[in-house]
Amino acid sequence: MSQPKPITEGQLKIMKPLISAYGRFNTWIYGLTGGRVLNKFLGHEICVVTMTGAKTGKKRDVPLMYVPYKEGVLLVASLGGAPKHPTWYYNLVANPDIDVQVKDVTLHLRARRATPAEKVEVWDTCTKYYPPYDEYQARTERDIPVFICEPR
C-alpha cells in the first residue's frame, strides 16, 4: 500500500468553509431530531459537542465523530490528517468543560489531551472504531491528538 498523500494548505483552505457549513447544518438537524437524523458520518456515529470558543468565549456546537470510552468519549483531532489541528482542538485546550450530545443523551464532560503513554493505550481503540485514523496519522507529520473526555 502506498503512502497517503498529505493534505496541502490549498486543499485545507477549500475544505474548511465546506466543513463549517455542513457542520452547522448537521448540528441543526441533529438537535432538531434528538440525534435520530444525520447521526452518522461515513457509517460511524457522531455526537454534537458544545464547547466554548478559545478566542471568542462563545458557545459553539460542533458535530464530531467519537469513540465511546468508559463513562465518556474519546475525540480524535485528526482533520483527516491535515497539517494543522482542527479549530475545535484549541477550544478544548482553552476550555475543557464540554457537553456532549449522543443522540438524545447529554453528557457533561471534561476533555484533556491524552499523554503520550495514554495515547498509545487508546489509539488502538480509536483505530478499531474508525480504521482510517491510522491513514490520517500517516498522512501528516503532526502527532494527532486524542482527547479523553470524562465525567466532570
C-alpha positions as CSV (number, residue, x, y, z in Angstrom):
1,M,0.0,0.0,0.0
2,S,1.4,3.4,-0.9
3,Q,1.9,6.3,1.5
4,P,-1.2,8.5,1.7
5,K,-0.7,11.9,0.1
6,P,-0.5,14.8,2.6
7,I,-3.3,17.4,2.5
8,T,-1.9,20.7,1.2
9,E,-2.6,24.2,2.6
10,G,-4.6,25.0,-0.5
11,Q,-6.8,21.9,-0.1
12,L,-7.3,22.8,3.6
13,K,-8.4,26.4,2.6
14,I,-11.1,24.8,0.3
15,M,-12.2,22.2,2.8
16,K,-12.6,24.4,5.9
17,P,-15.6,26.5,4.7
18,L,-17.3,23.4,3.4
19,I,-16.8,21.5,6.6
20,S,-18.0,24.5,8.6
21,A,-21.2,24.9,6.5
22,Y,-22.0,21.2,6.7
23,G,-21.3,21.2,10.4
24,R,-23.8,24.0,11.1
25,F,-26.5,22.2,9.0
26,N,-25.6,18.8,10.7
27,T,-25.8,20.3,14.2
28,W,-29.2,21.9,13.4
29,I,-30.8,18.7,12.1
30,Y,-29.2,16.6,14.9
31,G,-30.6,18.9,17.6
32,L,-34.0,19.1,15.9
33,T,-34.4,15.4,15.8
34,G,-32.7,14.4,19.1
35,G,-29.9,12.7,17.1
36,R,-32.1,10.5,15.1
37,V,-31.1,12.1,11.8
38,L,-27.6,12.9,10.5
39,N,-26.2,10.9,13.4
40,K,-23.5,9.1,11.3
41,F,-20.6,10.1,9.1
42,L,-19.1,7.5,6.8
43,G,-21.1,4.9,8.7
44,H,-19.8,5.9,12.1
45,E,-21.8,7.6,14.9
46,I,-21.3,11.3,15.6
47,C,-22.1,13.4,18.6
48,V,-22.5,17.2,19.0
49,V,-20.0,18.8,21.3
50,T,-20.9,22.1,22.9
51,M,-17.7,23.9,23.7
52,T,-16.5,27.4,24.4
53,G,-14.5,29.2,21.8
54,A,-10.9,29.8,22.7
55,K,-10.8,33.3,21.2
56,T,-14.5,34.4,21.3
57,G,-15.7,32.9,24.6
58,K,-18.9,32.0,22.7
59,K,-20.6,28.6,22.9
60,R,-20.0,26.5,19.8
61,D,-21.8,23.3,18.7
62,V,-19.5,21.0,16.7
63,P,-20.5,17.7,15.2
64,L,-17.7,15.2,15.7
65,M,-17.1,11.5,15.3
66,Y,-16.4,10.0,18.7
67,V,-15.2,6.8,20.2
68,P,-17.2,5.5,23.2
69,Y,-14.8,5.2,26.2
70,K,-15.6,4.2,29.7
71,E,-18.2,6.7,31.1
72,G,-17.3,9.3,28.4
73,V,-15.8,9.6,24.9
74,L,-12.6,9.9,23.0
75,L,-12.3,12.7,20.5
76,V,-9.6,12.4,17.8
77,A,-8.4,15.8,16.4
78,S,-7.4,14.3,13.0
79,L,-9.0,16.7,10.5
80,G,-8.4,13.9,8.0
81,G,-4.7,14.1,8.5
82,A,-4.4,17.8,7.7
83,P,-1.2,19.6,8.6
84,K,-2.9,21.7,11.3
85,H,-5.1,20.9,14.2
86,P,-8.9,21.4,13.7
87,T,-10.1,24.7,15.2
88,W,-12.1,22.8,17.9
89,Y,-8.7,21.5,19.3
90,Y,-7.8,24.9,20.5
91,N,-11.3,25.4,22.1
92,L,-10.8,22.2,24.2
93,V,-7.3,23.1,25.3
94,A,-8.5,26.6,26.4
95,N,-11.9,25.5,27.8
96,P,-12.0,21.8,28.6
97,D,-15.5,21.6,30.1
98,I,-17.9,20.4,27.4
99,D,-21.3,18.9,26.9
100,V,-21.6,16.0,24.5
101,Q,-24.9,15.1,23.0
102,V,-25.1,11.5,21.9
103,K,-28.5,11.1,20.3
104,D,-30.9,12.3,23.0
105,V,-28.5,12.0,25.9
106,T,-26.2,14.8,27.1
107,L,-23.0,14.1,28.9
108,H,-21.2,16.8,31.0
109,L,-17.6,16.0,30.4
110,R,-14.1,17.5,30.9
111,A,-11.7,17.0,28.0
112,R,-8.0,16.5,28.4
113,R,-5.3,15.7,25.9
114,A,-4.1,12.2,26.3
115,T,-0.5,11.9,27.4
116,P,1.9,10.1,25.1
117,A,1.5,6.9,27.2
118,E,-2.3,7.2,27.3
119,K,-2.4,7.8,23.6
120,V,-0.6,4.5,23.0
121,E,-3.2,2.8,25.1
122,V,-6.3,4.4,23.5
123,W,-5.1,4.7,19.9
124,D,-5.8,1.0,19.2
125,T,-9.4,1.6,20.5
126,C,-9.7,4.6,18.2
127,T,-8.5,2.8,15.1
128,K,-10.7,-0.3,15.8
129,Y,-13.6,2.0,15.9
130,Y,-12.6,4.0,12.8
131,P,-9.6,2.4,10.9
132,P,-8.9,5.5,8.7
133,Y,-7.3,7.2,11.7
134,D,-4.1,5.2,11.0
135,E,-4.1,6.6,7.4
136,Y,-4.7,10.1,8.7
137,Q,-1.7,9.8,11.1
138,A,0.5,8.5,8.2
139,R,-0.6,11.5,6.1
140,T,0.6,14.2,8.5
141,E,3.8,14.9,10.4
142,R,1.9,16.2,13.4
143,D,1.0,13.9,16.2
144,I,-2.7,13.7,16.0
145,P,-4.1,14.5,19.5
146,V,-6.7,12.4,21.3
147,F,-8.8,13.9,23.9
148,I,-10.1,11.7,26.8
149,C,-13.4,13.2,27.9
150,E,-14.6,12.0,31.3
151,P,-17.5,13.0,33.6
152,R,-16.9,16.2,35.5
